[in-house]
Amino acid sequence: MKIIKQYKPTRMSSTHPPLGLDLDDTITAHPEFFSWLSCNWPGEVYIITARGEGATRDPEENDLAKHGIAFTDIIYANETSECKANVIRELGIKIMFDDMFEFARHIDSDVATFVVKGSNNFDPGPNLFCFTRDTGKLIGPP
Ligand SMILES: [Mg+2]
């Protein structure tokens, strides 16, 4: 099945919370899963990206079409690491997928937040997650 562009109607479901998806290294890391999820999600689907908004949305829309992602709108949230969390709160998103601890750590705790393992946060050599003092806390014995 090939989906060229499939927009979800706004306010499709008042009983299902909106779903938030990061684009780079989240959708692009697992496009088949996120295509299935976005096409089957009964509520709105927002793409929240840290990409800067250009004169057109063509690059992002082309990427989403290429991966068969159904979505309500693309939100550009690239000003601060708290920016995505603010957008998520404003849109009432209750499920969010992102690959960046920097963004995930600011998301309200009542949002089910799934961090996608990838090259931004995982080193396959030692088989360890990567974080900074700002994004992670080492637990357990040193
Ligand atoms: Mg990302």
Residues whose N, C-alpha, C, O or C-beta is under 5 A from the ligand:
A	BS01	MG	D22 L23 D24 D25 T26 D99
